[in-house]
Amino acid sequence: MSILERVKAKSVDIMSVYRNLQETHLNRARASLRQALSWYGYLRKSGQLSSNPELVGLMKPELEALNATLNKLDSNVIRIAVFGLVSRGKSAVLNALLGDKILQTGPLNGVTQWPRSVRWQPSDKVLVELIDTPGLDEIEGESRADMAREVVHQADLILFVVSGDITRTEYQALLQLRRSQKPLILVFNKIDLYPDTDQGAIYQNLQQLGAGHPEAKPLLPDEIVMVAAEPAAMEVRVEWPDGRVTYEWETPPPQVDELKEIILNILNREGRSLLALNALIQARDAEAAIAQKTIDLREKEAEEIIWQFTKYKALAVMLNPIAFLDILGGTVADLALIRALARLYGLPMTSYEAGKILKTILFSSGGLLLGELGSSFILGLSKTTAAITSGDNPSNITAFAGSAIAQAGIAGYGAYSVGKAAQVYLEKGCTWGQLGASSVIQEILSQVDQNTILYRLRQELGIKY
């Protein structure tokens, strides 16, 4: 086998690995979304939601979003959205990629009045939805800004178009887009207006754009591309056979091959992983919103349950004469409190919450143990000893009462702390269980290659290794 054949065979093997990994990521994302939808479907069938129609109405947008996200995964269409300020050539860049002037362009600001999408099939195996958006700095553009945020939420990949020195507005918009936790390519348009000697300096400046800012990092080489979507017309000298010389204006073809190649490389190498990751981020946000709405709506009921268990636990510990049974009884009471809150909220109890809450329970039990040891040291005898000897020495009854009241206070505080912790972890942990959106996001990002655009999202998504 020749060197060229071996290189080709190795490239095929690498792409096969990428394809298999992407398919795995896509299947894991589907399983995660189906699990989330099945859980809320179970709650509806079991009657836990039908008893609270207000909560059903509040959850409806998030449940619809989960269904829409799952449908998007099944359609296997990758969404690429283009952003930038007015007159930077966003529509022209998309037209150049499409190879046809489908989207309206013009010299006036605000030609694009609302997001518009077109289908693009750059290869037989890739189907893309290109989304054009209004300029981020348009006058009276608050509603358009809201639409832009929604487009960012739906996009799998973002193109941010600039065409000159980066303005403060552009820089802030770029930082905001990078905070959206989506892969981003910076596209410098109208490069034909700059001499070749200046293009290298422009590239260096763009690469260091995020340097020195705590929320941004320098852009990687494959995150910057220079294009000329609508090159300026050039005057061309024409010499005719009869000796005449005339001058005509000709428009050079668009220079977007490098951008197209970068996009294709990203889509072939990690396109479906991008699709899976974005679906999981949307699912995570939807589930977190459902949890927040549920907890907010049932805050009063939850507070009553927590205080009820706090009083019961404090009373039981105070009256119990066997001190070290306080710890066992207190733990049982804490577990019952957690179960009551989980039933109230109808939120899944995952290993994530169980582990976190267990630490709080252990801290509460440890408080009771320290309280018992402290009472023994200060009073000279434990609550158990005081109870046993109270008949022989009436003064021990006072010691027993003092120790019991101290233990009751510690127990009550512990129960309240456990209840509050349960509220937090039931809200935050619903996406961290087996096949939870956050868990699968972490799984996907732990498997991506260092050469992929997804790799840098690990830190931006708060994933630690």
C-alpha positions as CSV (number, residue, x, y, z in Angstrom):
1,M,0.0,0.0,0.0
2,S,1.4,3.4,-1.0
3,I,1.9,6.3,1.5
4,L,-1.0,8.1,-0.2
5,E,-3.3,5.1,0.2
6,R,-2.3,4.7,3.8
7,V,-3.1,8.3,4.5
8,K,-6.5,8.0,2.9
9,A,-7.2,4.8,4.8
10,K,-6.3,6.5,8.1
11,S,-8.5,9.5,7.3
12,V,-11.4,7.2,6.5
13,D,-10.8,5.4,9.9
14,I,-10.8,8.7,11.8
15,M,-14.0,9.9,10.1
16,S,-15.6,6.6,10.9
17,V,-14.7,7.1,14.6
18,Y,-16.2,10.6,14.5
19,R,-19.4,9.3,12.9
20,N,-19.8,6.6,15.4
21,L,-19.2,8.9,18.3
22,Q,-21.6,11.5,17.0
23,E,-24.3,8.8,16.6
24,T,-23.7,7.7,20.2
25,H,-24.1,11.3,21.4
26,L,-27.3,11.8,19.3
27,N,-28.8,8.6,20.8
28,R,-27.9,9.6,24.3
29,A,-29.5,13.0,23.9
30,R,-32.7,11.3,22.5
31,A,-32.8,8.9,25.5
32,S,-32.4,11.8,27.9
33,L,-35.2,13.9,26.4
34,R,-37.5,10.8,26.2
35,Q,-36.9,10.1,29.8
36,A,-37.7,13.6,30.8
37,L,-41.0,13.6,28.8
38,S,-41.9,10.2,30.2
39,W,-41.5,11.4,33.7
40,Y,-43.8,14.3,33.3
41,G,-46.2,12.0,31.3
42,Y,-46.2,9.7,34.3
43,L,-47.1,12.6,36.6
44,R,-50.0,13.5,34.4
45,K,-51.3,9.9,34.3
46,S,-50.9,9.4,38.0
47,G,-53.0,12.5,38.8
48,Q,-50.2,14.4,40.5
49,L,-50.5,17.2,37.9
50,S,-54.3,17.1,37.4
51,S,-54.8,18.1,41.0
52,N,-53.1,21.4,40.2
53,P,-54.3,22.8,36.9
54,E,-52.3,26.1,37.5
55,L,-49.1,24.1,37.5
56,V,-50.0,22.3,34.3
57,G,-50.5,25.6,32.6
58,L,-47.2,26.9,33.9
59,M,-45.4,23.8,32.7
60,K,-46.9,23.8,29.2
61,P,-44.3,26.0,27.4
62,E,-41.4,23.9,28.8
63,L,-43.1,20.6,27.9
64,E,-43.8,21.9,24.4
65,A,-40.1,23.0,24.2
66,L,-39.0,19.5,25.2
67,N,-41.2,17.9,22.5
68,A,-40.0,20.4,19.9
69,T,-36.4,19.7,20.8
70,L,-36.8,16.0,20.5
71,N,-38.5,16.5,17.1
72,K,-35.5,18.6,16.0
73,L,-33.1,15.8,17.0
74,D,-35.1,13.3,14.9
75,S,-35.1,15.7,11.9
76,N,-31.3,15.8,12.1
77,V,-31.1,19.4,10.7
78,I,-28.3,21.6,12.1
79,R,-29.1,25.3,12.6
80,I,-26.5,27.9,11.8
81,A,-27.5,31.5,12.8
82,V,-25.6,34.6,11.6
83,F,-25.4,37.7,13.8
84,G,-23.8,41.1,13.6
85,L,-24.4,44.8,13.5
86,V,-26.2,46.5,10.6
87,S,-24.4,46.8,7.2
88,R,-21.8,44.1,8.0
89,G,-23.0,41.9,5.2
90,K,-24.7,39.1,7.1
91,S,-27.2,38.3,4.4
92,A,-24.5,38.6,1.8
93,V,-22.4,36.0,3.6
94,L,-25.4,33.5,3.6
95,N,-26.1,34.2,-0.1
96,A,-22.5,33.5,-0.9
97,L,-22.7,30.2,0.9
98,L,-25.9,29.3,-0.8
99,G,-24.5,30.3,-4.2
100,D,-27.6,32.3,-5.0
101,K,-28.9,35.7,-4.0
102,I,-31.9,34.5,-2.0
103,L,-31.8,36.8,0.9
104,Q,-32.3,40.5,0.4
105,T,-29.3,42.8,0.7
106,G,-28.9,46.5,0.2
107,P,-27.1,49.7,1.2
108,L,-29.8,50.8,3.8
109,N,-29.6,49.8,7.4
110,G,-32.1,47.3,8.6
111,V,-32.8,45.5,5.3
112,T,-33.4,42.3,7.3
113,Q,-36.4,43.1,9.5
114,W,-37.0,39.7,11.1
115,P,-35.2,36.3,11.3
116,R,-35.5,34.3,8.1
117,S,-34.3,30.8,7.5
118,V,-33.3,29.0,4.3
119,R,-32.2,25.4,3.8
120,W,-28.7,24.6,2.6
121,Q,-27.3,21.2,1.6
122,P,-23.6,21.7,1.3
123,S,-23.0,17.9,0.8
124,D,-25.1,14.8,0.4
125,K,-24.9,13.9,4.1
126,V,-25.4,17.3,5.7
127,L,-28.6,19.3,5.9
128,V,-28.4,22.8,7.4
129,E,-30.9,25.6,8.2
130,L,-29.2,29.0,7.8
131,I,-30.9,31.7,9.9
132,D,-30.5,35.4,9.0
133,T,-31.2,37.9,11.8
134,P,-31.7,41.7,12.1
135,G,-28.8,43.9,13.1
136,L,-28.1,43.8,16.8
137,D,-27.8,47.6,17.0
138,E,-30.9,48.7,15.0
139,I,-32.9,51.7,16.3
140,E,-36.0,50.8,18.2
141,G,-34.9,47.2,18.0
142,E,-36.0,45.8,21.4
143,S,-38.4,43.3,19.9
144,R,-35.8,42.3,17.3
145,A,-33.3,41.8,20.1
146,D,-35.8,39.5,21.8
147,M,-36.1,37.5,18.6
148,A,-32.3,37.4,18.3
149,R,-32.0,35.9,21.8
150,E,-34.6,33.2,20.8
151,V,-32.6,32.4,17.6
152,V,-29.4,32.1,19.7
153,H,-31.3,29.6,21.9
154,Q,-32.2,27.5,18.9
155,A,-28.9,27.7,17.0
156,D,-26.3,24.9,17.0
157,L,-23.6,27.1,15.6
158,I,-23.2,30.9,15.4
159,L,-21.5,33.1,12.8
160,F,-20.7,36.6,14.0
161,V,-20.0,38.9,11.1
162,V,-17.8,42.0,11.3
163,S,-16.3,44.1,8.5
164,G,-13.8,46.6,10.0
165,D,-12.4,47.7,13.4
166,I,-14.4,46.1,16.2
167,T,-16.6,48.7,17.8
168,R,-17.5,48.6,21.5
169,T,-21.0,47.6,20.6
170,E,-19.7,44.7,18.6
171,Y,-17.3,43.6,21.3
172,Q,-20.1,43.5,23.9
173,A,-22.4,41.6,21.5
174,L,-19.6,39.1,20.8
175,L,-19.1,38.5,24.5
176,Q,-22.8,38.1,25.1
177,L,-23.0,35.5,22.3
178,R,-20.1,33.6,23.7
179,R,-21.9,33.5,27.0
180,S,-24.7,31.7,25.2
181,Q,-22.6,28.5,25.4
182,K,-22.7,27.9,21.7
183,P,-19.8,27.4,19.3
184,L,-19.0,30.6,17.4
185,I,-17.1,31.5,14.3
186,L,-16.0,35.1,13.8
187,V,-16.4,36.0,10.1
188,F,-14.5,39.1,8.9
189,N,-16.4,40.2,5.8
190,K,-15.3,42.7,3.0
191,I,-11.7,41.7,3.3
192,D,-11.3,42.7,-0.4
193,L,-11.3,46.3,0.8
194,Y,-8.0,45.8,2.6
195,P,-4.5,45.4,1.1
196,D,-2.8,42.0,1.5
197,T,-0.2,43.6,3.9
198,D,-3.0,44.6,6.3
199,Q,-4.8,41.2,6.3
200,G,-2.2,39.5,8.5
201,A,-2.4,42.3,11.1
202,I,-6.2,42.1,11.0
203,Y,-6.1,38.4,11.7
204,Q,-3.7,38.8,14.6
205,N,-5.9,41.5,16.2
206,L,-9.0,39.3,15.8
207,Q,-7.3,36.3,17.4
208,Q,-6.4,38.3,20.5
209,L,-9.9,39.9,20.7
210,G,-10.9,38.1,23.9
211,A,-7.4,38.3,25.6
212,G,-7.4,40.2,28.8
213,H,-11.2,39.8,29.4
214,P,-12.1,37.5,32.3
215,E,-15.1,36.0,30.4
216,A,-13.4,35.3,27.1
217,K,-10.4,33.6,25.7
218,P,-8.4,34.3,22.5
219,L,-10.1,32.8,19.5
220,L,-8.7,29.7,18.0
221,P,-7.5,29.6,14.3
222,D,-10.6,27.7,13.1
223,E,-12.9,30.2,14.8
224,I,-11.8,33.1,12.6
225,V,-12.3,33.3,8.8
226,M,-11.9,36.1,6.3
227,V,-14.4,36.4,3.4
228,A,-15.6,38.8,0.7
229,A,-19.2,37.9,0.3
230,E,-20.0,40.7,-2.2
231,P,-16.6,41.9,-3.5
232,A,-16.6,45.5,-4.7
233,A,-16.7,45.9,-8.5
234,M,-13.3,46.5,-10.1
235,E,-12.5,48.6,-13.2
236,V,-10.9,46.3,-15.8
237,R,-9.0,47.5,-18.9
238,V,-10.2,45.8,-22.1
239,E,-8.0,45.7,-25.2
240,W,-9.9,45.0,-28.4
241,P,-8.5,43.4,-31.6
242,D,-8.9,46.7,-33.5
243,G,-6.7,48.5,-31.0
244,R,-9.4,50.1,-29.0
245,V,-9.0,50.2,-25.2
246,T,-12.1,50.5,-23.0
247,Y,-12.7,50.2,-19.3
248,E,-15.5,48.1,-17.8
249,W,-16.6,47.4,-14.2
250,E,-16.6,43.7,-13.2
251,T,-17.7,42.1,-9.9
252,P,-15.3,39.4,-8.8
253,P,-16.9,36.1,-7.5
254,P,-17.5,35.8,-3.7
255,Q,-14.6,34.6,-1.6
256,V,-16.2,32.2,0.9
257,D,-14.6,28.9,0.1
258,E,-12.5,28.9,3.3
259,L,-15.7,29.6,5.4
260,K,-17.6,26.8,3.6
261,E,-14.7,24.4,4.2
262,I,-14.5,25.3,7.9
263,I,-18.2,24.8,8.3
264,L,-18.1,21.5,6.5
265,N,-15.2,20.2,8.5
266,I,-17.1,21.1,11.7
267,L,-20.3,19.5,10.6
268,N,-18.6,16.3,9.4
269,R,-16.4,16.0,12.5
270,E,-18.9,17.0,15.2
271,G,-22.2,18.3,13.6
272,R,-24.5,15.7,15.2
273,S,-22.6,16.1,18.5
274,L,-23.4,19.8,18.3
275,L,-27.0,19.0,17.6
276,A,-27.2,16.7,20.6
277,L,-25.4,19.1,22.9
278,N,-27.7,22.0,22.0
279,A,-30.8,19.8,22.5
280,L,-29.5,18.8,25.9
281,I,-28.8,22.4,26.9
282,Q,-32.4,23.4,25.9
283,A,-33.8,20.3,27.8
284,R,-31.7,21.2,30.9
285,D,-33.0,24.8,30.8
286,A,-36.6,23.6,30.3
287,E,-36.4,21.1,33.2
288,A,-34.8,23.7,35.4
289,A,-37.6,26.1,34.6
290,I,-40.2,23.5,35.4
291,A,-38.6,22.8,38.7
292,Q,-38.4,26.5,39.6
293,K,-42.0,27.1,38.7
294,T,-43.1,24.0,40.8
295,I,-41.2,25.1,43.8
296,D,-42.3,28.7,43.6
297,L,-46.0,27.7,43.2
298,R,-45.9,25.3,46.2
299,E,-43.7,27.4,48.4
300,K,-46.3,27.9,51.1
301,E,-47.2,24.2,51.3
302,A,-43.5,23.2,51.4
303,E,-42.9,25.7,54.2
304,E,-45.7,24.3,56.3
305,I,-44.4,20.7,55.8
306,I,-40.9,21.8,56.8
307,W,-42.1,23.5,60.0
308,Q,-44.3,20.6,60.8
309,F,-41.4,18.1,60.6
310,T,-39.2,20.6,62.5
311,K,-41.6,20.7,65.4
312,Y,-42.2,16.9,65.4
313,K,-38.5,16.1,65.3
314,A,-37.7,18.6,68.0
315,L,-40.5,17.2,70.3
316,A,-39.5,13.6,69.7
317,V,-35.9,14.2,70.5
318,M,-36.7,16.2,73.6
319,L,-39.0,13.5,75.0
320,N,-36.8,10.6,74.0
321,P,-34.8,9.5,77.1
322,I,-32.3,7.4,75.2
323,A,-29.9,10.0,73.7
324,F,-28.2,8.1,70.9
325,L,-31.6,6.9,69.6
326,D,-32.1,10.6,68.8
327,I,-29.7,10.3,65.9
328,L,-31.5,7.3,64.4
329,G,-34.9,8.8,65.0
330,G,-33.8,12.2,63.6
331,T,-32.4,10.6,60.5
332,V,-35.7,8.7,59.9
333,A,-37.6,12.0,60.4
334,D,-35.3,13.8,57.9
335,L,-35.8,11.1,55.3
336,A,-39.6,11.3,55.8
337,L,-39.4,15.1,55.3
338,I,-37.5,14.7,52.1
339,R,-40.0,12.1,50.8
340,A,-42.9,14.4,51.7
341,L,-41.3,17.3,49.7
342,A,-40.5,15.1,46.7
343,R,-44.2,14.0,46.6
344,L,-45.3,17.6,47.0
345,Y,-43.2,18.8,44.1
346,G,-43.5,15.7,41.9
347,L,-39.8,16.1,41.0
348,P,-37.6,13.0,40.4
349,M,-35.3,12.1,43.2
350,T,-31.9,11.3,41.5
351,S,-28.6,10.0,42.9
352,Y,-27.3,13.6,42.6
353,E,-29.9,15.0,45.1
354,A,-29.7,11.9,47.3
355,G,-25.9,12.3,47.7
356,K,-26.1,16.0,48.4
357,I,-29.0,15.7,50.9
358,L,-27.3,12.8,52.6
359,K,-24.4,15.1,53.5
360,T,-26.9,17.5,55.0
361,I,-28.6,14.7,57.0
362,L,-25.2,13.6,58.3
363,F,-24.4,17.1,59.3
364,S,-27.7,17.3,61.2
365,S,-27.0,14.0,62.9
366,G,-23.5,15.1,63.7
367,G,-25.0,18.2,65.4
368,L,-27.2,16.0,67.6
369,L,-24.2,13.9,68.5
370,L,-22.1,17.0,69.3
371,G,-25.0,18.4,71.3
372,E,-25.2,15.2,73.4
373,L,-21.4,15.2,74.0
374,G,-21.5,18.9,74.9
375,S,-24.3,18.4,77.4
376,S,-22.3,15.5,79.0
377,F,-19.3,17.7,79.3
378,I,-21.1,20.8,80.7
379,L,-23.6,19.1,82.9
380,G,-21.4,16.3,84.0
381,L,-23.8,13.6,82.7
382,S,-25.7,12.8,79.5
383,K,-29.4,13.0,78.9
384,T,-29.6,9.2,79.1
385,T,-27.8,9.2,82.5
386,A,-30.0,12.1,83.8
387,A,-33.1,10.2,82.8
388,I,-32.0,7.0,84.6
389,T,-30.9,8.7,87.8
390,S,-33.7,11.2,88.0
391,G,-35.5,9.0,90.5
392,D,-32.6,8.9,92.9
393,N,-31.7,12.6,92.6
394,P,-34.6,15.0,91.8
395,S,-32.0,17.6,90.7
396,N,-31.1,15.4,87.7
397,I,-34.6,16.1,86.3
398,T,-33.4,19.7,85.8
399,A,-30.3,18.4,84.1
400,F,-32.4,16.1,81.9
401,A,-34.7,19.0,80.9
402,G,-31.8,21.3,80.1
403,S,-30.1,18.6,78.0
404,A,-33.4,17.7,76.3
405,I,-34.2,21.3,75.4
406,A,-30.7,21.8,74.0
407,Q,-31.0,18.6,71.9
408,A,-34.5,19.6,70.7
409,G,-33.2,23.0,69.5
410,I,-30.4,21.3,67.6
411,A,-32.8,18.7,66.1
412,G,-35.3,21.4,65.0
413,Y,-32.6,23.4,63.4
414,G,-31.2,20.3,61.7
415,A,-34.7,19.4,60.3
416,Y,-35.2,22.9,59.0
417,S,-31.8,22.8,57.3
418,V,-32.5,19.4,55.7
419,G,-35.9,20.7,54.4
420,K,-34.3,23.8,52.9
421,A,-31.5,21.7,51.4
422,A,-34.0,19.3,49.9
423,Q,-35.8,22.2,48.2
424,V,-32.5,23.4,46.6
425,Y,-31.4,19.9,45.4
426,L,-34.7,18.8,44.2
427,E,-34.7,22.0,42.0
428,K,-31.1,21.8,40.9
429,G,-30.7,18.1,40.7
430,C,-33.5,17.1,38.4
431,T,-31.1,17.3,35.4
432,W,-28.3,15.3,37.1
433,G,-29.7,11.8,37.4
434,Q,-29.1,8.8,35.2
435,L,-29.7,10.1,31.6
436,G,-30.3,13.6,33.1
437,A,-29.6,16.4,30.6
438,S,-26.6,17.8,32.7
439,S,-25.2,14.3,33.2
440,V,-25.3,13.5,29.4
441,I,-23.8,17.0,28.6
442,Q,-20.9,16.2,30.9
443,E,-20.6,12.8,29.3
444,I,-20.4,14.2,25.8
445,L,-17.9,16.9,26.6
446,S,-15.7,14.4,28.3
447,Q,-15.4,12.5,25.0
448,V,-14.7,15.2,22.5
449,D,-11.4,15.5,20.8
450,Q,-9.1,18.4,21.7
451,N,-9.1,19.5,18.0
452,T,-12.9,20.1,17.9
453,I,-14.7,23.3,18.4
454,L,-16.8,21.6,21.2
455,Y,-13.7,21.1,23.3
456,R,-13.5,24.7,24.4
457,L,-17.2,24.6,25.5
458,R,-16.2,22.4,28.4
459,Q,-15.1,25.3,30.6
460,E,-17.9,27.6,29.3
461,L,-20.5,25.1,30.3
462,G,-19.0,24.8,33.8
463,I,-17.9,21.2,33.3
464,K,-14.9,20.2,35.5
465,Y,-12.6,17.2,35.0
